[in-house]
Amino acid sequence: MIRGRQLGPITSARLGDLVRQGHVKPKDLVWTVGYGDWMAAERVPGLFPDLAPASPSAPPETEDRFPRAANSNEQSKSATTRVPGILRRNYFVRHWRGELSLPVSYWVNGFLGNALVVAFVAFIRTSNAFKDDFDPALALASIAAIWAGTLLIVTWQIVGAWRSATRHRKTHPGNSWGIFAKVVLALAAIRLLGEVATFGAPQIDEYYRIYAGDNDLPKFSFRILRDGQELEFSGGIRFGAAKEFQHFVDAMGALKVVHLNSAGGRIDEAQRIGDLIKQRRLSTYVSNRCLSACTIVFLSGRERYLGSHGRLGFHQPDFPGMTAEERRSVIANEEKRLVKLGVSPDFARKANEAPPEGMWFPTTAELLGARVATRITNSSEFAVSGMDPSEITPDKVEQLLSSDEGYAAIRRIDPVAYAKIAERFEQGMRRGVSLAELHANISPITTSVFFDVLPHASAELLNEFARRLIKAGRTLNADSPASCYAYFNPQADSNAAVRLMEKHKDIVDADRDLMRRVLNSFFGTVRAPTEKEIAASSDQVQTALLRRFGDDYDLLVTDRVPREKYAAYCSLQTALYEETLKLPQRDAVLFLRYLLGGR
């Protein structure tokens, strides 16, 4: 700047000529990129006083130019010139300051920045933080680094291109390219902030929740059942559940079945548990509910059993900050996962139609038809499950027992017997016995109370009891005389009730229903008949049995029945009630009261 008037921009060579010609004095002002403000020409190294004579034919030192300023109070930072002694800046810094041309800043560095983001994200995504050996702390640091790095790189792109566009407008006043570039850059900045708020922040928050212990999900717990043959998993599928599950699997050599009672949780953690189940060829069983990610574990079972009251629930996978494109990709992967686990493609598609906040509960027919469940099973085949271990308390047992009319009646009739039932019930649930074993442990107490009450039941209930014994005796004797003998003499075989429950549940259920009605109807004793009152009926029944069975009649009163005589014994027991019901109604009822009262 000479006497307040700007001259330039000019090249370094031209500046040197002006100095030699005396047009530029030591006190005149000069400016170029890198100067904080205009400065005296004498302070520029090489201009004064040691400037060598210039050769007319010498090429200019550089084609860089000094910038143009509108007046003495304005400073332009748009040139890329450097005068002797001023070093050229780093490429990334030059972009940041807007010193590069707009095409380079906008197009070249735009592409470069996007490539850097993709490479950076890919590098972190392939790290161990997101693989099988998932580390919550590393994953949190990685996802934070992804978004911080993305924000940093894109900000560098936008700011540098914005400044370059500003420079471009000053040097090319009639060109609208700088305005258009700024509009696009402003939209890009808005989009960046929106993506950080919509996707980045939720993802970082979710990984922090995992790192902090997934406290939003229910705690998980394990319970060993049936002396180590079965294992129950209850609660949320949090991070760490797979590792804990592996500890149990490694320690339980006899493990065969895994019970599931979960509303779901982390998909990757569920897959790790499922992989362990497949490796050990374990079966899975649901007596209560298995929802969302829990179904991945269930489908990993060699055999997949569903209790009569069990429910499976499916919906789309979800993760905070997931984009629509990512959701489509994840859903497609989930469908492939289900098909790979043996599910039909149509079922896999329907399983991923319900939104994350919804749930699809397939019918039993749909589950069996799509090979999701291998079999709908009787709950007596497995240990009692579907309840969190913390729920097994005296109060909970009381609540369960009191909800059953039969047990409620026993509590009213015989409080001491009821207390024993409650104690055995709680012990059995804590030990993880099967439903059949649980009822077998309680059966001697309930049966004793039942037969104490039965002689005082109504005539209608007594007749129904006799018909029930006749039907059960015939069925069981035809199937297995040993089972029939155990039915009439449960004290002879402690495992008889378990086998009966497993094979003849209809008989057991019918007997329990009758027992419940008999107990509920008891509110006082009925006078027992005398021997004189039933003498004629007794003689008639005895005569009929002797005529039909001969010497085998003695099996009714012997202390020990040989195994080869089980069939004859069962036939005798059945015939006893058949002949009783042939008596006149009043005589039959009196004889039944007498017969059962002396049992």
Stockholm file with secondary structure:
# STOCKHOLM 1.0

chainA/1-599         MIRGRQLGPITSARLGDLVRQGHVKPKDLVWTVGYGDWMAAERVPGLFPDLAPASPSAPPETEDRFPRAANSNEQSKSATTRVPGILRRNYFVRHWRGELSLPVSYWVNGFLGNALVVAFVAFIRTSNAFKDDFDPALALASIAAIWAGTLLIVTWQIVGAWRSATRHRKTHPGNSWGIFAKVVLALAAIRLLGEVATFGAPQIDEYYRIYAGDNDLPKFSFRILRDGQELEFSGGIRFGAAKEFQHFVDAMGALKVVHLNSAGGRIDEAQRIGDLIKQRRLSTYVSNRCLSACTIVFLSGRERYLGSHGRLGFHQPDFPGMTAEERRSVIANEEKRLVKLGVSPDFARKANEAPPEGMWFPTTAELLGARVATRITNSSEFAVSGMDPSEITPDKVEQLLSSDEGYAAIRRIDPVAYAKIAERFEQGMRRGVSLAELHANISPITTSVFFDVLPHASAELLNEFARRLIKAGRTLNADSPASCYAYFNPQADSNAAVRLMEKHKDIVDADRDLMRRVLNSFFGTVRAPTEKEIAASSDQVQTALLRRFGDDYDLLVTDRVPREKYAAYCSLQTALYEETLKLPQRDAVLFLRYLLGGR
#=GR chainA/1-599 SS CBTTBCCCCCCHHHHHHHHHTTSSCTTSEECCTTCSSCEEGGGSTTTSSCCCCCCTTCCCSCCCCCCCCSSTTCCCCCCCCCCTTCCCCCHHHHHHTTCSCHHIIIIIHHHHHHHHHHHHHHHHHTSGGGSSSCCHHHHHHHHHHHHHHHHHHHHHHHHHHHHHHHHHHHHCTTCTHHHHHHHHHHHHHHHHHHHIIIIIHHHHHHHHHHHTTCTTSCCCEEEEEGGGTEEEEESCBCTTHHHHHHHHHHHCTTCCEEEEEBCCBCHHHHHHHHHHHHHHTCEEEESSEEETTHHHHHHTSSSEEEETTCEEEBCCCCCTTCCHHHHHHHHHHHHHHHHHTTCCHHHHHHHTTSCTTCCBCCCHHHHHHTTSCSEEECGGGSBCCSSCGGGCSHHHHHHHHHTSHHHHHHHHHCHHHHHHHHHHHHHHHHHTCBHHHHHHHHHHHHHHHHHHHGGGSCHHHHHHHHHHHHHHHHHHHHHCHHHHHHHHCGGGCTTHHHHHHHHCHHHHHHHHHHHHHHHHHCSSCCCCCCHHHHHHHHHHHHHHHHHHHGGGGGGGTCSCCCGGGHHHHHHHHHHHHHHHHTSCHHHHHHHHHHHHHTC
#=GC SS_cons         CBTTBCCCCCCHHHHHHHHHTTSSCTTSEECCTTCSSCEEGGGSTTTSSCCCCCCTTCCCSCCCCCCCCSSTTCCCCCCCCCCTTCCCCCHHHHHHTTCSCHHIIIIIHHHHHHHHHHHHHHHHHTSGGGSSSCCHHHHHHHHHHHHHHHHHHHHHHHHHHHHHHHHHHHHCTTCTHHHHHHHHHHHHHHHHHHHIIIIIHHHHHHHHHHHTTCTTSCCCEEEEEGGGTEEEEESCBCTTHHHHHHHHHHHCTTCCEEEEEBCCBCHHHHHHHHHHHHHHTCEEEESSEEETTHHHHHHTSSSEEEETTCEEEBCCCCCTTCCHHHHHHHHHHHHHHHHHTTCCHHHHHHHTTSCTTCCBCCCHHHHHHTTSCSEEECGGGSBCCSSCGGGCSHHHHHHHHHTSHHHHHHHHHCHHHHHHHHHHHHHHHHHTCBHHHHHHHHHHHHHHHHHHHGGGSCHHHHHHHHHHHHHHHHHHHHHCHHHHHHHHCGGGCTTHHHHHHHHCHHHHHHHHHHHHHHHHHCSSCCCCCCHHHHHHHHHHHHHHHHHHHGGGGGGGTCSCCCGGGHHHHHHHHHHHHHHHHTSCHHHHHHHHHHHHHTC
//
